[in-house]
């Protein structure tokens, strides 16, 4: 067992290194778009279109045309060094005043990220058992969040160019995972899967729609949240980002356990309920000050922890059992990538949006998003769910039997006590009768 687990460690390290590196580069691109220089909207749109467009296009290519190639050790190693190279280019050539250079660097960086991310996620799914995928996904997500925080903290106040140099070093450390990585061969029984056939699947659509609505609503509301929190305190939004990341990291652990014990469906519903309640607090109490935003931070962090583990790591791995995993992860990741671009488009118009009305709409659509999940089939296999139900039934039956045994023992003892009391009473009566007989005999002898 330990040998099997040790084989999975290099793959999981590659996953953690790659995704944490991707998130950190995303933070830096957002810093470039919304830095103190206040870039004009057309420049923001061009840079973000290059970055997010490159991510989407390259991930589709990497998850379809290059899926088998990227499973090979040398191909993944080349992809890793491409990330190092793209970060170094940002370090040497980035200039906040040169739009063409920044756009070209963003496109190159995004392509170096997107090509291998579907393969990384498929590696995670391949290294995890279905019945324990939620817990492993929670551990990987928690590790990614910790790594990202440890890297970001010492970089506060540094220039963007220097931060890219640091990320190049972090990506270079990822090479260590390849020293012990053993490529997995495709199973011969694996079905060939096309993107179109996945989109036509009823269960995929019912699970994809809620995730898409969540990502869309969350990123549309982000600029509105920033404006609302800015009216209360200049640092509140930055604190919100930090607090929700901490809470989501902690919430991911019980979320992963819940995924495995009770299923993905009920866990996803719980995540939407938490986020809906958070926006409900804002829509009702947004005029009362910071307290409503504190409640929202807690609910939002818990929801992110649940939904990120469920919809990034677990569900698409379940649906892709025996199929092309990369394609499921490509489609499952599209809402996350598209919503980032949509946030950029909404940002200039956020100041004209009614804050209270916006939060009310978010609450309504989040609860609407639960409906497809209600009708969606459980992605955890029926065999596992029935085995767990049977095991729960057996445990309850054993508990009932164990509970009944002391009661039966007590009843038996009570019956024995009653019998002993009855026998004692009979003996007393017999003894009393014997004494009466003696007295009667004595009287009879005396007078007759």
C-alpha positions in Angstrom: 0.0 0.0 0.0 2.8 2.4 0.9 4.6 1.6 -2.3 1.4 2.5 -4.3 1.1 5.8 -2.4 4.8 6.7 -3.0 4.2 6.3 -6.7 1.5 8.9 -6.6 3.5 11.5 -4.7 5.5 12.8 -7.8 2.4 13.2 -9.8 0.6 15.1 -7.0 3.6 17.3 -6.5 3.5 18.2 -10.3 -0.2 19.0 -9.9 0.3 21.2 -6.8 3.3 23.0 -8.3 1.6 23.6 -11.7 -1.8 24.8 -10.4 -0.2 27.0 -7.7 2.1 28.5 -10.4 -0.9 29.1 -12.6 -2.9 30.9 -9.8 0.1 33.1 -8.9 0.6 34.1 -12.5 -3.1 34.9 -12.7 -2.8 37.2 -9.7 0.1 39.0 -11.4 -1.8 39.5 -14.6 -4.6 41.0 -12.6 -2.1 43.3 -10.9 -1.0 44.4 -14.3 -4.6 45.1 -15.5 -5.6 47.0 -12.3 -2.3 48.5 -11.2 -1.9 52.1 -10.0 -1.2 53.1 -13.6 -5.0 52.8 -14.4 -4.6 51.4 -17.9 -7.3 52.6 -20.4 -10.1 50.0 -21.0 -9.0 49.2 -24.5 -5.5 48.2 -23.3 -7.0 46.2 -20.4 -9.2 44.4 -22.9 -6.4 43.6 -25.2 -4.1 42.2 -22.5 -6.9 40.2 -20.9 -8.1 38.9 -24.3 -4.5 37.7 -25.0 -4.1 36.0 -21.6 -7.5 34.4 -21.2 -7.9 33.7 -24.9 -4.5 32.0 -24.9 -5.5 30.0 -21.8 -8.7 28.7 -23.3 -7.3 27.9 -26.8 -4.1 26.2 -25.4 -6.0 24.2 -22.9 -8.3 22.9 -25.6 -5.3 21.9 -27.7 -3.5 20.4 -24.8 -6.6 18.4 -23.7 -7.4 17.1 -27.2 -4.6 17.1 -29.8 -1.7 16.8 -27.4 -3.4 14.8 -24.6 -1.5 11.5 -25.3 1.8 13.3 -26.0 1.8 15.3 -22.8 1.4 12.2 -20.7 5.0 11.3 -21.6 7.7 12.3 -19.2 9.8 14.3 -21.7 6.8 16.2 -23.0 5.7 17.3 -19.5 9.3 18.3 -18.7 9.4 20.5 -21.9 6.1 22.1 -20.8 7.6 22.7 -17.3 10.6 24.5 -18.8 8.4 26.5 -21.1 6.7 27.9 -18.0 10.1 28.9 -16.6 11.1 30.5 -19.9 7.8 32.5 -20.2 8.3 33.9 -16.6 11.9 34.9 -17.4 10.7 36.7 -20.5 8.3 38.7 -18.3 11.2 39.5 -16.0 13.5 40.8 -18.8 11.1 42.5 -21.1 8.0 43.5 -19.2 7.2 47.2 -19.4 4.0 48.8 -18.1 4.1 51.4 -20.9 4.5 49.0 -23.8 1.1 47.5 -24.7 2.3 45.3 -27.6 5.1 43.7 -25.5 2.8 43.1 -22.5 0.1 41.5 -24.7 2.6 39.3 -26.4 4.1 38.2 -23.1 0.7 37.5 -21.7 -0.2 35.4 -24.7 3.0 33.4 -24.4 2.6 32.9 -20.7 -1.0 31.7 -21.0 -0.1 29.2 -23.7 2.7 27.8 -21.6 0.1 27.3 -18.8 -2.9 26.0 -20.7 -1.2 23.3 -22.6 -0.5 21.1 -19.6 -3.1 22.0 -17.0 -5.7 19.4 -18.3 -3.0 16.7 -18.2 -2.1 17.7 -14.6 -5.8 17.4 -13.5 -6.1 14.0 -15.3 -2.9 12.9 -13.4 -4.7 13.8 -10.2 -7.8 11.8 -11.2 -5.7 8.8 -12.3 -3.8 8.7 -8.9 -7.0 8.9 -6.8 -9.5 6.2 -6.0 -13.1 7.2 -6.7 -14.2 6.6 -3.1 -11.3 8.8 -1.7 -11.1 11.4 -4.5 -12.8 14.1 -2.4 -10.4 13.8 0.5 -7.4 13.8 -1.8 -8.7 16.7 -3.8 -9.2 18.6 -0.5 -5.6 17.9 0.6 -4.2 19.0 -2.8 -6.3 22.2 -2.8 -5.2 23.0 0.8 -1.6 22.4 -0.3 -2.0 24.7 -3.3 -3.5 27.5 -1.2 -0.7 27.2 1.4 2.0 27.2 -1.3 0.5 30.2 -3.0 0.3 32.1 0.3 3.9 31.3 1.3 5.1 32.5 -2.1 3.0 35.7 -2.1 3.8 36.9 1.4 7.5 37.6 0.8 6.8 39.2 -2.5 4.7 42.1 -1.1 6.0 45.4 -2.3 8.3 43.9 -5.0 8.0 44.9 -8.6 6.0 42.8 -11.0 9.1 41.9 -13.0 10.8 40.6 -9.8 7.8 38.6 -8.9 7.9 36.9 -12.3 11.5 36.0 -11.6 10.5 34.4 -8.3 7.7 32.4 -10.1 10.3 31.2 -12.7 12.2 29.8 -9.7 9.1 28.2 -8.3 8.3 26.6 -11.7 11.9 25.4 -11.9 11.5 23.6 -8.5 8.7 21.7 -10.2 11.3 19.8 -12.2 12.0 17.8 -9.1 8.7 16.0 -9.5 9.8 14.6 -12.8 12.8 12.9 -11.3 10.5 10.3 -9.8 7.5 10.5 -12.1 6.6 7.4 -14.0 4.2 8.0 -16.9 1.0 6.0 -16.9 0.0 4.0 -20.0 -3.5 4.4 -21.4 -5.8 1.6 -20.5 -6.8 -0.4 -23.6 -10.4 -0.4 -22.5 -10.5 3.4 -22.3 -13.3 4.7 -24.6 -12.5 7.3 -27.2 -14.3 10.5 -26.3 -15.0 13.6 -28.3 -15.9 17.0 -26.9 -19.2 17.0 -28.7 -20.2 13.7 -27.1 -19.4 15.0 -23.7 -21.5 18.1 -24.2 -24.4 15.9 -25.2 -24.4 13.9 -22.0 -27.3 14.8 -19.8 -25.4 14.3 -16.5 -22.6 16.5 -17.7 -25.0 19.3 -18.6 -26.8 19.1 -15.3 -23.5 19.4 -13.4 -21.9 21.9 -15.7 -24.7 24.5 -15.7 -24.6 25.1 -11.9 -20.8 25.4 -12.0 -21.0 27.8 -14.9 -23.6 30.0 -13.1 -21.6 30.0 -10.0 -18.4 31.2 -11.8 -20.3 33.7 -13.8 -22.2 35.3 -10.9 -19.1 35.3 -8.6 -16.9 37.1 -11.1 -19.6 39.5 -12.2 -20.2 40.5 -8.6 -16.5 40.9 -7.7 -16.2 44.5 -9.1 -19.5 45.4 -7.4 -18.2 43.9 -4.1 -15.0 45.9 -4.5 -17.0 49.2 -4.8 -19.3 48.3 -1.9 -16.4 47.4 0.4 -14.5 50.5 -0.7 -17.2 52.7 0.7 -16.7 51.1 4.1 -12.9 50.9 4.2 -10.1 51.2 1.7 -8.5 48.0 2.7 -11.6 45.9 3.3 -11.6 44.3 -0.2 -8.0 43.2 0.2 -8.7 41.8 3.6 -11.7 40.0 2.0 -9.5 38.3 -0.5 -7.1 37.1 2.2 -9.9 36.0 4.6 -11.9 34.1 2.0 -8.7 32.3 0.8 -7.9 31.2 4.4 -11.5 30.1 5.1 -11.8 28.2 1.8 -8.6 26.4 2.5 -9.9 25.2 5.9 -13.4 24.4 4.6 -12.0 22.3 1.8 -11.0 19.5 4.2 -14.6 18.8 5.6 -15.9 19.4 2.1 -13.7 16.6 0.7 -14.8 14.3 3.5 -18.4 15.1 2.8 -17.9 14.5 -0.9 -16.8 10.9 -0.2 -19.2 10.1 2.6 -22.4 11.6 1.3 -21.8 12.1 -2.4 -20.9 15.0 -4.7 -24.4 16.1 -5.3 -25.4 17.0 -1.8 -21.9 18.7 -1.3 -22.5 20.8 -4.3 -25.9 21.9 -3.1 -24.4 22.8 0.2 -21.9 25.0 -1.5 -24.5 26.9 -3.4 -26.7 27.3 -0.4 -23.8 28.9 1.6 -23.0 31.3 -1.2 -26.6 32.2 -1.7 -27.0 32.9 2.0 -23.9 35.1 1.8 -25.4 37.3 -1.0 -28.8 37.2 0.8 -27.1 38.8 3.9 -25.6 41.5 1.6 -28.9 42.2 -0.2 -30.9 42.6 3.1 -28.3 44.2 5.4 -25.9 45.9 2.9 -26.8 49.3 4.4 -25.9 48.3 8.0 -22.1 48.5 7.5 -19.3 46.0 7.9 -21.2 43.3 9.8 -23.0 42.1 6.6 -19.7 41.9 4.7 -18.1 39.9 7.6 -21.0 37.3 7.3 -20.5 37.3 3.6 -16.8 36.6 3.8 -17.4 33.6 6.0 -20.1 32.1 3.7 -18.2 33.0 0.6 -15.0 31.3 1.9 -16.9 28.1 2.9 -18.7 28.0 -0.5 -15.4 28.4 -2.4 -13.8 25.6 -0.4 -16.7 23.3 -1.2 -17.2 24.1 -4.8 -13.6 24.4 -5.8 -12.8 20.9 -4.5 -16.1 19.5 -6.0 -16.1 21.1 -9.4 -12.3 21.4 -10.2 -11.0 18.1 -8.9 -13.7 15.6 -8.1 -16.7 15.6 -10.4 -15.0 15.6 -13.8 -12.7 12.8 -12.5 -15.8 10.8 -11.7 -17.5 11.4 -15.0 -14.3 10.5 -17.0 -13.8 7.0 -15.5 -12.8 4.8 -18.4 -12.7 7.8 -20.8 -10.5 10.7 -21.9 -10.0 12.6 -18.7 -8.3 15.6 -20.2 -11.4 16.5 -22.3 -13.7 16.5 -19.3 -11.3 18.7 -17.3 -11.0 21.1 -20.3 -14.7 21.6 -20.5 -15.1 21.7 -16.7 -12.5 24.4 -16.4 -13.9 26.7 -19.1 -16.4 28.5 -16.8 -13.4 29.5 -14.5 -11.5 30.9 -17.5 -14.4 32.6 -19.2 -15.6 34.2 -16.0 -12.2 35.9 -15.5 -12.5 37.5 -18.9 -16.1 38.5 -18.1 -15.0 40.2 -14.9 -12.7 42.4 -17.0 -15.6 43.4 -19.2 -17.8 44.2 -16.3 -15.2 46.2 -14.3 -15.7 49.6 -16.0 -19.5 49.5 -15.6 -19.6 48.3 -12.0 -19.9 51.9 -10.7 -23.2 52.3 -12.5 -24.8 49.1 -11.0 -27.1 49.3 -8.0 -25.3 47.4 -5.3 -28.4 46.2 -3.4 -30.2 45.1 -6.5 -27.1 43.4 -7.8 -26.8 41.3 -4.7 -30.5 40.4 -4.8 -30.2 39.1 -8.4 -27.1 37.1 -7.4 -29.0 35.5 -4.5 -31.9 34.6 -6.8 -29.8 33.1 -9.6 -27.6 31.2 -7.2 -30.7 29.4 -5.7 -31.9 28.8 -9.3 -28.5 27.2 -10.0 -29.3 24.5 -7.4 -32.2 23.2 -9.6 -30.0 21.4 -12.1 -28.1 19.8 -9.3 -31.3 18.5 -7.7 -32.1 16.6 -10.9 -28.5 15.6 -11.7 -27.5 12.0 -11.0 -24.9 11.4 -8.4 -21.4 11.3 -10.0 -20.1 8.9 -7.3 -20.8 5.4 -8.7 -24.0 3.6 -7.7 -21.9 0.6 -6.6 -20.0 2.6 -4.0 -23.1 4.5 -2.8 -25.1 1.2 -2.4 -22.2 -0.4 -0.6 -22.0 2.5 1.8 -25.8 2.4 2.4 -25.6 -1.3 3.0 -22.7 -0.8 5.4 -24.6 2.0 7.2 -27.6 -0.4 7.5 -25.4 -3.2 8.9 -23.8 -0.9 11.4 -27.2 0.3 12.6 -28.5 -3.2 12.8 -25.4 -4.3 14.8 -25.9 -1.2 17.1 -29.6 -2.1 17.6 -28.7 -5.8 18.4 -26.0 -4.6 20.9 -28.5 -2.3 22.4 -31.1 -5.0 22.7 -28.8 -7.5 24.4 -28.4 -5.5 27.7 -32.2 -5.0 27.7 -32.8 -8.8 27.3 -30.2 -9.6 29.9 -31.9 -7.1 32.3 -35.3 -8.7 31.6 -33.9 -12.2 32.2 -32.4 -11.1 35.5 -35.7 -9.5 36.5 -37.5 -12.7 35.7 -35.0 -14.8 37.7 -35.5 -12.4 40.6 -39.2 -12.7 40.4 -39.0 -16.5 40.3 -36.7 -16.5 43.3 -39.1 -14.2 45.2 -42.0 -16.5 44.3 -40.1 -19.6 45.5 -39.1 -17.8 48.7 -42.7 -16.8 49.3 -43.9 -20.4 48.7 -41.3 -21.7 51.2 -42.5 -19.1 53.7 -46.1 -20.2 53.2 -45.1 -23.9 53.5 -43.2 -23.2 56.7 -46.2 -21.3 58.0 -48.5 -24.2 57.2 -46.2 -26.6 58.9 -46.2 -24.6 62.1 -50.0 -24.4 62.0 -50.2 -28.2 61.5 -48.0 -28.7 64.6 -50.3 -26.5 66.8 -53.4 -28.2 65.5 -51.9 -31.6 66.3 -50.9 -30.5 69.8 -54.4 -29.2 70.5 -56.0 -32.4 69.2 -53.7 -34.6 71.5 -54.5 -32.4 74.5 -58.3 -32.5 74.4 -59.0 -35.7 72.6 
